[in-house]
Amino acid sequence: MKNFSWGHGVVVALLAFIIFILSMLFFFPNGQKNSEMVTENYYEEELQYQDVIDAKKRADELQEKPIYNQSKEGIRITFPKDYNNSNVTVKFVLNRTDDQNLDIKKTEQLDANQSFLIPAKVLKLGNYTLRLMWTKDKTDYRMDYDVIWK
């Protein structure tokens, strides 16, 4: 057997490191799973973000805020009593944190109970961000909720 010098040790260490890195790439490809952008129109939305900040601030200052609850039927968002279809327009975006294909964007009409339902059949198990945007009497509001659909 030849003498084992420090040069041999460096080569063995480099080869071990390269094998380790390559094994991480091939055996654990799920690390790339959450690499999607949250939105396609990032730049345009960034320019309008001051409007979003203002809308969130106005929503935080409200005495009565919209609430959401989950049931077997889906996610129900309920607005305060003085909201109706004649003085408010409601939009929501339900962003799936790990799969953009499961995002839901809609404009909704409130029912007689000042609420609307996101049906369970369009939801998949997992984490969502619910972005609720509404305009009441020409004033914009926005609230964001983290939702775990089980």
DSSP file (Angstrom, degrees, kcal/mol; ACC not computed):
  #  RESIDUE AA STRUCTURE BP1 BP2  ACC     N-H-->O    O-->H-N    N-H-->O    O-->H-N    TCO  KAPPA ALPHA  PHI   PSI    X-CA   Y-CA   Z-CA
    1    1 A M              0   0    0      0, 0.0     3,-0.1     0, 0.0     2,-0.0   0.000 360.0 360.0 360.0 137.7    0.0    0.0    0.0
    2    2 A K        -     0   0    0      1,-0.1     2,-0.2     0, 0.0     0, 0.0  -0.245 360.0 -87.3 -73.4 164.7    1.3    3.4   -0.9
    3    3 A N        -     0   0    0      1,-0.1     2,-0.8    -2,-0.0    -1,-0.1  -0.532  36.7-133.0 -72.4 138.9    1.8    6.2    1.6
    4    4 A F        -     0   0    0     -2,-0.2     2,-0.1    -3,-0.1    -1,-0.1  -0.852  32.1-175.7 -97.4 111.0   -1.3    8.2    2.3
    5    5 A S     >  -     0   0    0     -2,-0.8     4,-1.6     1,-0.1     3,-0.3  -0.437  42.6 -98.9-102.1 176.8   -0.3   11.9    2.3
    6    6 A W  H  > S+     0   0    0      1,-0.2     4,-1.9     2,-0.2     5,-0.1   0.818 121.5  61.0 -65.2 -29.8   -2.2   15.1    3.0
    7    7 A G  H  > S+     0   0    0      1,-0.2     4,-1.9     2,-0.2    -1,-0.2   0.887 103.5  49.3 -62.6 -40.5   -2.7   15.6   -0.8
    8    8 A H  H  > S+     0   0    0     -3,-0.3     4,-2.4     1,-0.2    -1,-0.2   0.888 108.4  54.3 -65.1 -38.2   -4.6   12.3   -0.9
    9    9 A G  H  X S+     0   0    0     -4,-1.6     4,-2.4     2,-0.2    -2,-0.2   0.879 106.9  50.6 -63.1 -39.5   -6.7   13.5    2.0
   10   10 A V  H  X S+     0   0    0     -4,-1.9     4,-2.6     2,-0.2    -1,-0.2   0.920 111.2  48.2 -64.8 -44.4   -7.7   16.7    0.2
   11   11 A V  H  X S+     0   0    0     -4,-1.9     4,-2.5     2,-0.2    -2,-0.2   0.920 112.6  48.1 -63.1 -44.4   -8.7   14.8   -2.9
   12   12 A V  H  X S+     0   0    0     -4,-2.4     4,-2.4     2,-0.2    -1,-0.2   0.908 112.2  49.6 -63.1 -41.9  -10.8   12.3   -0.9
   13   13 A A  H  X S+     0   0    0     -4,-2.4     4,-2.3     2,-0.2    -2,-0.2   0.912 111.8  48.3 -63.9 -43.0  -12.4   15.2    1.0
   14   14 A L  H  X S+     0   0    0     -4,-2.6     4,-2.5     2,-0.2    -2,-0.2   0.922 112.4  48.3 -64.2 -43.8  -13.3   17.0   -2.2
   15   15 A L  H  X S+     0   0    0     -4,-2.5     4,-2.5     1,-0.2    -2,-0.2   0.904 111.0  50.7 -63.6 -40.4  -14.7   13.9   -3.8
   16   16 A A  H  X S+     0   0    0     -4,-2.4     4,-2.2    -5,-0.2    -1,-0.2   0.908 111.3  48.8 -63.0 -40.9  -16.8   13.2   -0.7
   17   17 A F  H  X S+     0   0    0     -4,-2.3     4,-2.5     2,-0.2    -2,-0.2   0.920 111.5  48.7 -64.8 -43.9  -18.1   16.7   -0.8
   18   18 A I  H  X S+     0   0    0     -4,-2.5     4,-2.5     1,-0.2     5,-0.2   0.917 112.0  49.0 -63.0 -43.4  -19.0   16.5   -4.5
   19   19 A I  H  X S+     0   0    0     -4,-2.5     4,-2.3     1,-0.2    -1,-0.2   0.898 110.7  51.5 -62.9 -40.2  -20.8   13.1   -3.9
   20   20 A F  H  X S+     0   0    0     -4,-2.2     4,-1.9    -5,-0.2    -2,-0.2   0.937 111.4  46.1 -61.7 -47.7  -22.7   14.6   -1.0
   21   21 A I  H  X S+     0   0    0     -4,-2.5     4,-1.8     1,-0.2    -2,-0.2   0.925 113.6  48.5 -63.1 -45.3  -23.9   17.6   -3.0
   22   22 A L  H  X S+     0   0    0     -4,-2.5     4,-2.2     1,-0.2     5,-0.2   0.882 109.5  52.8 -64.3 -37.4  -24.9   15.5   -6.0
   23   23 A S  H  X S+     0   0    0     -4,-2.3     4,-2.8    -5,-0.2     5,-0.4   0.882 106.6  53.4 -66.2 -35.6  -26.8   13.1   -3.7
   24   24 A M  H  X S+     0   0    0     -4,-1.9     4,-1.2     1,-0.2    -1,-0.2   0.891 110.5  47.9 -63.6 -38.5  -28.7   16.0   -2.2
   25   25 A L  H  < S+     0   0    0     -4,-1.8    -2,-0.2     1,-0.2    -1,-0.2   0.900 120.4  35.1 -68.7 -40.7  -29.8   17.1   -5.7
   26   26 A F  H  < S+     0   0    0     -4,-2.2    -2,-0.2     1,-0.1    -3,-0.2   0.845 122.5  40.6 -86.3 -34.9  -30.9   13.7   -6.9
   27   27 A F  H  < S+     0   0    0     -4,-2.8    -3,-0.2    -5,-0.2    -2,-0.2   0.708 121.8  38.4 -89.1 -19.9  -32.4   12.2   -3.8
   28   28 A F    ><  +     0   0    0     -4,-1.2     3,-1.2    -5,-0.4    -1,-0.2  -0.469  60.8 147.3-128.0  61.8  -34.2   15.2   -2.4
   29   29 A P  G >   +     0   0    0      0, 0.0     3,-1.7     0, 0.0    -1,-0.1   0.615  57.4  85.5 -72.6  -9.3  -35.6   17.1   -5.5
   30   30 A N  G >   +     0   0    0      1,-0.3     3,-1.9     2,-0.2     4,-0.3   0.628  67.0  82.4 -68.0 -11.4  -38.6   18.3   -3.3
   31   31 A G  G <  S+     0   0    0     -3,-1.2     3,-0.4     1,-0.3    -1,-0.3   0.750  88.2  54.7 -62.7 -22.0  -36.6   21.2   -2.2
   32   32 A Q  G X  S+     0   0    0     -3,-1.7     3,-1.3     1,-0.2    -1,-0.3   0.412  81.1  97.7 -88.6   2.1  -37.5   22.9   -5.4
   33   33 A K  T <  S+     0   0    0     -3,-1.9     3,-0.3     1,-0.3    -1,-0.2   0.864  83.1  43.5 -62.5 -40.3  -41.2   22.4   -4.7
   34   34 A N  T 3  S+     0   0    0     -3,-0.4    -1,-0.3    -4,-0.3    -2,-0.1  -0.049  79.5 109.6 -97.5  32.8  -42.0   25.9   -3.3
   35   35 A S    <   +     0   0    0     -3,-1.3    -1,-0.2    63,-0.1     2,-0.1   0.321  45.5 116.9 -93.2  10.2  -40.0   27.9   -5.8
   36   36 A E  S    S-     0   0    0     -3,-0.3     2,-0.2    62,-0.1    63,-0.0  -0.458  70.4-112.3 -76.1 149.3  -43.0   29.4   -7.6
   37   37 A M        -     0   0    0      1,-0.1     3,-0.1    -2,-0.1    -1,-0.1  -0.527  20.3-129.7 -72.8 149.2  -43.6   33.2   -7.5
   38   38 A V  S    S+     0   0    0      1,-0.2     2,-0.3    -2,-0.2    -1,-0.1   0.867  89.2  13.8 -69.0 -35.2  -46.6   34.2   -5.5
   39   39 A T    >   -     0   0    0      1,-0.1     3,-0.5    -3,-0.0    -1,-0.2  -0.992  59.7-142.3-142.0 148.1  -47.9   36.3   -8.4
   40   40 A E  T 3  S+     0   0    0     -2,-0.3     2,-0.5     1,-0.2     3,-0.3   0.827 102.6  53.7 -74.6 -33.2  -47.2   36.7  -12.1
   41   41 A N  T 3>  +     0   0    0      1,-0.2     4,-2.4     2,-0.1     5,-0.2  -0.310  67.4 143.5 -99.5  48.9  -47.7   40.5  -12.1
   42   42 A Y  H <>  +     0   0    0     -2,-0.5     4,-2.2    -3,-0.5    -1,-0.2   0.908  68.8  48.5 -58.1 -47.6  -45.2   41.2   -9.2
   43   43 A Y  H  > S+     0   0    0     -3,-0.3     4,-1.7     1,-0.2    -1,-0.2   0.918 112.6  47.1 -63.7 -45.0  -43.9   44.5  -10.6
   44   44 A E  H  > S+     0   0    0      1,-0.2     4,-1.1     2,-0.2    -1,-0.2   0.904 113.7  48.7 -63.4 -40.7  -47.3   46.0  -11.3
   45   45 A E  H  < S+     0   0    0     -4,-2.4    -1,-0.2     1,-0.2    -2,-0.2   0.848 106.5  57.1 -68.6 -32.4  -48.6   44.9   -7.9
   46   46 A E  H >< S+     0   0    0     -4,-2.2     3,-1.3    -5,-0.2     4,-0.3   0.889 103.7  53.4 -64.7 -38.4  -45.5   46.4   -6.2
   47   47 A L  H 3< S+     0   0    0     -4,-1.7     3,-0.4     1,-0.3    -1,-0.2   0.814 112.9  43.7 -65.3 -29.4  -46.2   49.8   -7.8
   48   48 A Q  T >X S+     0   0    0     -4,-1.1     4,-1.2     1,-0.2     3,-0.8   0.284  82.4 105.9 -96.2   9.9  -49.7   49.7   -6.3
   49   49 A Y  H <>  +     0   0    0     -3,-1.3     4,-2.6     1,-0.3    -1,-0.2   0.788  69.1  63.5 -68.6 -26.5  -48.7   48.4   -2.9
   50   50 A Q  H 3> S+     0   0    0     -3,-0.4     4,-2.4    -4,-0.3    -1,-0.3   0.891 101.8  52.6 -62.1 -36.5  -49.2   51.8   -1.2
   51   51 A D  H <> S+     0   0    0     -3,-0.8     4,-2.4     2,-0.2    -1,-0.2   0.891 109.0  49.9 -62.4 -38.9  -52.9   51.5   -2.1
   52   52 A V  H  X S+     0   0    0     -4,-1.2     4,-2.6     2,-0.2    -2,-0.2   0.917 109.5  50.6 -65.3 -43.5  -52.9   48.0   -0.5
   53   53 A I  H  X S+     0   0    0     -4,-2.6     4,-2.1     1,-0.2    -2,-0.2   0.921 112.4  47.2 -60.2 -44.2  -51.2   49.4    2.7
   54   54 A D  H  X S+     0   0    0     -4,-2.4     4,-2.4     2,-0.2    -2,-0.2   0.909 111.7  50.1 -64.3 -42.4  -53.8   52.1    2.9
   55   55 A A  H  X S+     0   0    0     -4,-2.4     4,-2.0     1,-0.2    87,-1.3   0.891 111.3  48.9 -64.5 -39.7  -56.7   49.6    2.4
   56   56 A K  H  X S+     0   0    0     -4,-2.6     4,-2.3    85,-0.2    -1,-0.2   0.896 110.3  51.3 -65.8 -39.6  -55.3   47.3    5.1
   57   57 A K  H  X S+     0   0    0     -4,-2.1     4,-1.4    -5,-0.2    -2,-0.2   0.921 110.0  48.8 -64.1 -43.8  -55.0   50.2    7.5
   58   58 A R  H  < S+     0   0    0     -4,-2.4     4,-0.4     1,-0.2    -1,-0.2   0.897 111.4  50.5 -62.3 -39.6  -58.6   51.3    6.9
   59   59 A A  H >< S+     0   0    0     -4,-2.0     3,-1.1    83,-0.2    -2,-0.2   0.891 107.6  53.2 -66.0 -38.6  -59.8   47.7    7.4
   60   60 A D  H 3< S+     0   0    0     -4,-2.3    -1,-0.2     1,-0.2    -2,-0.2   0.820 106.2  54.4 -64.2 -29.9  -57.8   47.5   10.7
   61   61 A E  T 3< S+     0   0    0     -4,-1.4    -1,-0.2    -5,-0.2    -2,-0.2   0.549  83.7 112.1 -83.3  -7.0  -59.6   50.7   11.9
   62   62 A L    <   -     0   0    0     -3,-1.1     3,-0.1    -4,-0.4    -3,-0.0  -0.379  63.5-143.8 -67.5 143.3  -63.1   49.3   11.3
   63   63 A Q  S    S+     0   0    0      1,-0.2     2,-0.5    -2,-0.1    -1,-0.1   0.940  93.2  32.8 -68.6 -48.3  -65.2   48.6   14.4
   64   64 A E  S    S-     0   0    0     -3,-0.0    -1,-0.2    16,-0.0    -3,-0.0  -0.949  79.2-170.6-113.9 126.6  -66.8   45.6   12.8
   65   65 A K        -     0   0    0     -2,-0.5     2,-0.1    -3,-0.1    13,-0.1  -0.780  31.6 -95.1-112.6 155.8  -64.7   43.5   10.4
   66   66 A P        -     0   0    0      0, 0.0     2,-0.3     0, 0.0    13,-0.2  -0.412  43.6-159.5 -62.9 145.5  -65.6   40.6    8.1
   67   67 A I  E     -A   78   0A   0     11,-2.4    11,-3.0    -2,-0.1     2,-0.4  -0.890   5.4-150.6-124.9 158.2  -65.0   37.2    9.6
   68   68 A Y  E     +A   77   0A   0     -2,-0.3     2,-0.3     9,-0.2     9,-0.2  -0.952  12.3 179.7-126.5 150.8  -64.5   33.8    8.2
   69   69 A N  E     -A   76   0A   0      7,-2.0     7,-2.8    -2,-0.4     2,-0.4  -0.984  19.7-130.2-144.7 157.4  -65.3   30.4    9.5
   70   70 A Q  E     +A   75   0A   0     -2,-0.3     2,-0.3     5,-0.2     5,-0.2  -0.838  30.4 155.5-111.2 143.0  -64.9   26.9    8.1
   71   71 A S  E >   -A   74   0A   0      3,-2.3     3,-0.5    -2,-0.4    -2,-0.0  -0.835  60.5 -82.1-145.7-175.2  -67.5   24.1    7.9
   72   72 A K  T 3  S+     0   0    0     -2,-0.3    48,-0.1     1,-0.2     3,-0.1   0.812 126.9  57.0 -63.8 -29.0  -68.1   21.0    5.8
   73   73 A E  T 3  S-     0   0    0      1,-0.2    47,-3.0    46,-0.1    48,-0.3   0.799 119.3 -98.5 -73.5 -28.2  -69.7   23.2    3.1
   74   74 A G  E <   -AB  71 119A   0     -3,-0.5    -3,-2.3    45,-0.3     2,-0.6  -0.995  59.9 -28.0 147.7-153.2  -66.6   25.4    2.7
   75   75 A I  E     -AB  70 118A   0     43,-2.2    43,-3.1    -2,-0.3     2,-0.5  -0.913  53.5-160.9-105.3 121.7  -65.3   28.7    3.9
   76   76 A R  E     -AB  69 117A   0     -7,-2.8    -7,-2.0    -2,-0.6     2,-0.5  -0.903   2.3-161.0-106.4 126.5  -68.0   31.3    4.7
   77   77 A I  E     -AB  68 116A   0     39,-2.4    39,-1.8    -2,-0.5     2,-0.5  -0.933  10.8-165.4-106.0 124.6  -67.0   35.0    4.9
   78   78 A T  E     -AB  67 115A   0    -11,-3.0   -11,-2.4    -2,-0.5    37,-0.2  -0.941   2.0-158.2-117.6 129.3  -69.6   37.1    6.8
   79   79 A F        -     0   0    0     35,-3.5   -14,-0.1    -2,-0.5     4,-0.0  -0.582  34.8 -82.6 -97.8 162.8  -69.7   40.9    6.6
   80   80 A P    >   -     0   0    0      0, 0.0     3,-1.7     0, 0.0    -1,-0.2  -0.146  48.4 -99.7 -60.8 164.3  -71.3   43.3    9.2
   81   81 A K  T 3  S+     0   0    0      1,-0.3    33,-0.1     3,-0.0    -2,-0.1   0.767 116.7  61.3 -60.7 -31.6  -75.0   43.9    9.0
   82   82 A D  T 3  S+     0   0    0     32,-0.0     2,-0.4     2,-0.0    -1,-0.3   0.392  84.9  97.0 -82.9   7.3  -74.8   47.3    7.2
   83   83 A Y    <   +     0   0    0     -3,-1.7     2,-0.3    31,-0.1    -4,-0.1  -0.780  45.8 150.9 -94.0 138.2  -73.2   45.7    4.2
   84   84 A N    >>  -     0   0    0     -2,-0.4     3,-1.1    30,-0.1     4,-1.0  -0.946  59.0 -90.9-154.2 175.2  -75.3   44.7    1.1
   85   85 A N  T 34 S+     0   0    0     -2,-0.3    -2,-0.0     1,-0.3     5,-0.0   0.670 118.5  60.3 -68.2 -15.8  -74.9   44.4   -2.6
   86   86 A S  T 34 S+     0   0    0      1,-0.2    -1,-0.3     3,-0.0     3,-0.1   0.762 116.9  27.4 -83.5 -23.1  -76.0   48.0   -3.2
   87   87 A N  T <4 S+     0   0    0     -3,-1.1    50,-1.5     1,-0.1     2,-0.3   0.369 118.3  51.2-119.1   6.2  -73.2   49.6   -1.2
   88   88 A V  E  <  -C  136   0B   0     -4,-1.0     2,-0.4    48,-0.2    48,-0.2  -0.999  51.1-162.5-146.0 142.1  -70.3   47.1   -1.5
   89   89 A T  E     -C  135   0B   0     46,-1.9    46,-2.3    -2,-0.3     2,-0.4  -0.989  20.2-158.4-119.2 135.9  -68.4   45.0   -4.1
   90   90 A V  E     +CD 134 108B   0     18,-0.9    18,-2.5    -2,-0.4     2,-0.3  -0.941  14.8 173.0-121.5 131.8  -66.4   42.1   -2.8
   91   91 A K  E     -CD 133 107B   0     42,-3.3    42,-2.9    -2,-0.4     2,-0.3  -0.964   7.6-173.6-128.3 149.8  -63.5   40.3   -4.4
   92   92 A F  E     -CD 132 106B   0     14,-2.5    14,-2.3    -2,-0.3     2,-0.4  -0.993  14.4-159.6-141.9 154.0  -61.3   37.6   -3.0
   93   93 A V  E     -CD 131 105B   0     38,-2.1    38,-3.2    -2,-0.3     2,-0.7  -0.998   5.7-162.4-128.9 126.6  -58.2   35.7   -3.9
   94   94 A L  E     -CD 130 104B   0     10,-3.4    10,-1.9    -2,-0.4     2,-0.5  -0.892  15.3-163.6-110.4  99.5  -57.4   32.4   -2.3
   95   95 A N  E     -C  129   0B   0     34,-2.7    34,-2.4    -2,-0.7     2,-0.5  -0.720  12.5-142.0 -89.4 127.4  -53.7   31.8   -2.9
   96   96 A R  E     -C  128   0B   0     -2,-0.5    32,-0.2     3,-0.3     3,-0.2  -0.771  11.3-144.7 -84.0 126.8  -52.4   28.3   -2.4
   97   97 A T  S    S+     0   0    0     30,-1.6    -1,-0.1    -2,-0.5     3,-0.1   0.774  92.7  29.4 -68.2 -26.1  -49.0   28.6   -0.8
   98   98 A D  S    S+     0   0    0     29,-0.4     2,-0.3     1,-0.2    -1,-0.2   0.510 123.0  38.6-114.0  -4.7  -47.5   25.5   -2.6
   99   99 A D    >   -     0   0    0     -3,-0.2     3,-1.8     1,-0.1    -3,-0.3  -0.818  53.0-165.0-152.1 106.7  -49.3   25.3   -5.9
  100  100 A Q  G >  S+     0   0    0     -2,-0.3     3,-1.6     1,-0.3    -4,-0.1   0.743  88.1  70.4 -62.4 -24.1  -50.4   28.3   -8.0
  101  101 A N  G 3  S+     0   0    0      1,-0.3    -1,-0.3     3,-0.0    -2,-0.0   0.684  93.9  56.6 -68.5 -16.7  -52.7   26.1  -10.1
  102  102 A L  G <  S+     0   0    0     -3,-1.8    -1,-0.3    -6,-0.1    -2,-0.2   0.340  79.8 122.5 -96.1   6.3  -55.0   25.8   -7.0
  103  103 A D    <   -     0   0    0     -3,-1.6     2,-0.4    -7,-0.1    -8,-0.2  -0.358  47.6-154.9 -66.8 148.4  -55.5   29.6   -6.6
  104  104 A I  E     -D   94   0B   0    -10,-1.9   -10,-3.4     2,-0.0     2,-0.4  -0.996  12.8-179.6-129.0 128.8  -59.1   30.9   -6.7
  105  105 A K  E     +D   93   0B   0     -2,-0.4     2,-0.3   -12,-0.2   -12,-0.2  -0.996  17.6 149.5-129.4 127.4  -60.0   34.5   -7.8
  106  106 A K  E     -D   92   0B   0    -14,-2.3   -14,-2.5    -2,-0.4     2,-0.5  -0.993  43.1-131.9-152.8 157.3  -63.6   35.7   -7.8
  107  107 A T  E     -D   91   0B   0     -2,-0.3     2,-0.3   -16,-0.2   -16,-0.3  -0.958  39.2-158.6-105.5 133.5  -65.9   38.6   -7.4
  108  108 A E  E     -D   90   0B   0    -18,-2.5   -18,-0.9    -2,-0.5     2,-0.4  -0.796  17.8-139.9-119.8 154.7  -68.8   37.7   -5.1
  109  109 A Q        -     0   0    0     -2,-0.3     2,-0.2   -20,-0.1   -20,-0.1  -0.902  30.0-121.4-104.4 139.6  -72.3   38.8   -4.3
  110  110 A L        -     0   0    0     -2,-0.4     6,-0.2   -22,-0.2   -25,-0.2  -0.570  23.7-137.6 -79.4 144.2  -73.4   38.9   -0.7
  111  111 A D    >   -     0   0    0      4,-2.8     3,-1.9    -2,-0.2   -26,-0.1  -0.167  42.3 -77.3 -87.2-170.4  -76.4   36.8    0.2
  112  112 A A  T 3  S+     0   0    0      1,-0.3    -2,-0.1     2,-0.1    -1,-0.0   0.727 132.7  55.3 -63.6 -21.8  -79.3   37.8    2.6
  113  113 A N  T 3  S-     0   0    0      2,-0.2    -1,-0.3   -29,-0.0   -34,-0.2   0.169 119.0-109.4 -95.4  17.9  -77.0   37.2    5.6
  114  114 A Q  S <  S+     0   0    0     -3,-1.9   -35,-3.5     1,-0.2     2,-0.3   0.893  86.0 102.4  55.7  43.7  -74.3   39.5    4.2
  115  115 A S  E     -B   78   0A   0    -37,-0.2    -4,-2.8    -4,-0.1     2,-0.3  -0.904  53.1-155.8-143.9 171.1  -72.0   36.6    3.5
  116  116 A F  E     -B   77   0A   0    -39,-1.8   -39,-2.4    -2,-0.3     2,-0.4  -0.972  16.3-130.0-148.0 161.3  -70.8   34.3    0.7
  117  117 A L  E     -B   76   0A   0     -2,-0.3   -41,-0.2   -41,-0.2   -43,-0.0  -0.929   4.0-153.7-119.7 133.2  -69.4   30.8    0.6
  118  118 A I  E     -B   75   0A   0    -43,-3.1   -43,-2.2    -2,-0.4     5,-0.1  -0.925  41.1-124.6 -96.4 109.4  -66.3   29.4   -1.0
  119  119 A P  E >   -B   74   0A   0      0, 0.0     3,-1.4     0, 0.0     4,-0.3  -0.189   2.4-128.8 -65.5 146.7  -67.5   25.8   -1.6
  120  120 A A  G >  S+     0   0    0    -47,-3.0     3,-1.4     1,-0.3   -46,-0.2   0.776 102.3  71.3 -61.5 -28.4  -65.5   22.9   -0.2
  121  121 A K  G 3  S+     0   0    0    -48,-0.3    -1,-0.3     1,-0.3   -47,-0.1   0.729  98.2  48.3 -66.8 -19.9  -65.4   21.2   -3.6
  122  122 A V  G <  S+     0   0    0     -3,-1.4     2,-0.3     2,-0.0    -1,-0.3   0.492  99.8  85.6 -94.6  -3.3  -63.0   23.8   -5.0
  123  123 A L    <   -     0   0    0     -3,-1.4     2,-0.3    -4,-0.3     3,-0.0  -0.750  59.3-160.0-101.7 144.5  -60.6   23.5   -2.0
  124  124 A K        -     0   0    0     -2,-0.3    25,-0.2   -22,-0.1    -2,-0.0  -0.885  39.2 -85.9-115.9 151.8  -57.8   21.0   -1.5
  125  125 A L  S    S+     0   0    0     -2,-0.3     2,-0.3    25,-0.1    25,-0.2  -0.293  87.5  58.4 -55.8 134.8  -56.3   20.1    1.8
  126  126 A G  E    S- E   0 149B   0     23,-2.3    23,-2.9     2,-0.0     2,-0.3  -0.898  85.8 -33.2 141.9-168.5  -53.5   22.5    2.8
  127  127 A N  E     + E   0 148B   0     -2,-0.3   -30,-1.6    21,-0.2   -29,-0.4  -0.706  48.8 175.4 -95.6 137.1  -52.5   26.1    3.5
  128  128 A Y  E     -CE  96 147B   0     19,-3.3    19,-2.7    -2,-0.3     2,-0.5  -0.917  26.8-138.3-130.7 158.1  -54.1   29.1    1.8
  129  129 A T  E     -CE  95 146B   0    -34,-2.4   -34,-2.7    -2,-0.3     2,-0.7  -0.988  20.8-152.9-114.4 119.0  -53.8   32.9    2.1
  130  130 A L  E     -CE  94 145B   0     15,-3.1    15,-2.7    -2,-0.5     2,-0.7  -0.833   8.1-168.1 -94.4 116.0  -57.2   34.5    1.8
  131  131 A R  E     -CE  93 144B   0    -38,-3.2   -38,-2.1    -2,-0.7     2,-0.6  -0.914   6.5-167.9-105.5 109.0  -57.0   38.1    0.5
  132  132 A L  E     +CE  92 143B   0     11,-3.1    11,-2.5    -2,-0.7     2,-0.4  -0.877   8.1 178.5-103.3 119.0  -60.3   39.7    1.0
  133  133 A M  E     +CE  91 142B   0    -42,-2.9   -42,-3.3    -2,-0.6     2,-0.3  -0.972   4.7 166.8-122.7 133.3  -60.8   43.0   -0.9
  134  134 A W  E     -CE  90 141B   0      7,-1.9     7,-2.6    -2,-0.4     2,-0.5  -0.992  26.1-145.9-145.6 154.3  -63.9   45.1   -0.8
  135  135 A T  E     -CE  89 140B   0    -46,-2.3   -46,-1.9    -2,-0.3     2,-0.5  -0.983  17.8-178.9-120.2 122.0  -65.1   48.6   -1.7
  136  136 A K  E >  S-CE  88 139B   0      3,-2.4     3,-1.3    -2,-0.5   -48,-0.2  -0.987  73.8 -14.1-124.0 124.8  -67.8   50.2    0.4
  137  137 A D  T 3  S-     0   0    0    -50,-1.5    -1,-0.2    -2,-0.5   -49,-0.1   0.904 129.4 -53.3  49.8  48.2  -69.1   53.7   -0.5
  138  138 A K  T 3  S+     0   0    0      1,-0.2     2,-0.4   -51,-0.1    -1,-0.3   0.663 114.1 117.4  64.2  21.5  -66.1   54.2   -2.9
  139  139 A T  E <   -E  136   0B   0     -3,-1.3    -3,-2.4   -84,-0.0     2,-0.3  -0.979  58.9-135.4-119.4 130.9  -63.5   53.3   -0.2
  140  140 A D  E     +E  135   0B   0     -2,-0.4     2,-0.3    -5,-0.2    -5,-0.2  -0.621  23.4 179.0 -89.0 142.5  -61.2   50.3   -0.6
  141  141 A Y  E     -E  134   0B   0     -7,-2.6    -7,-1.9    -2,-0.3     2,-0.3  -0.948   4.0-173.7-135.3 155.2  -60.5   47.9    2.2
  142  142 A R  E     +E  133   0B   0    -87,-1.3     2,-0.4    -2,-0.3   -83,-0.2  -0.971   6.4 179.8-153.7 138.5  -58.4   44.7    2.4
  143  143 A M  E     -E  132   0B   0    -11,-2.5   -11,-3.1    -2,-0.3     2,-0.4  -0.994  13.5-152.4-134.6 143.2  -57.8   42.0    5.0
  144  144 A D  E     -E  131   0B   0     -2,-0.4     2,-0.4   -13,-0.2   -13,-0.2  -0.951  12.7-174.2-116.8 136.0  -55.5   39.0    4.7
  145  145 A Y  E     -E  130   0B   0    -15,-2.7   -15,-3.1    -2,-0.4     2,-0.6  -0.977  23.3-134.4-127.5 141.3  -56.1   35.7    6.5
  146  146 A D  E     -E  129   0B   0     -2,-0.4     2,-0.4   -17,-0.2   -17,-0.2  -0.869  31.9-169.7 -90.7 124.6  -54.0   32.6    6.7
  147  147 A V  E     -E  128   0B   0    -19,-2.7   -19,-3.3    -2,-0.6     2,-0.6  -0.954  18.1-162.4-122.1 131.8  -56.3   29.6    6.2
  148  148 A I  E     -E  127   0B   0     -2,-0.4     2,-0.6   -21,-0.2   -21,-0.2  -0.948  14.4-153.9-111.7 112.2  -55.6   25.9    6.8
  149  149 A W  E      E  126   0B   0    -23,-2.9   -23,-2.3    -2,-0.6    -2,-0.0  -0.764 360.0 360.0 -89.1 120.0  -58.2   23.8    5.0
  150  150 A K              0   0    0     -2,-0.6    -1,-0.1   -25,-0.2   -25,-0.1   0.384 360.0 360.0-110.7 360.0  -58.5   20.4    6.6
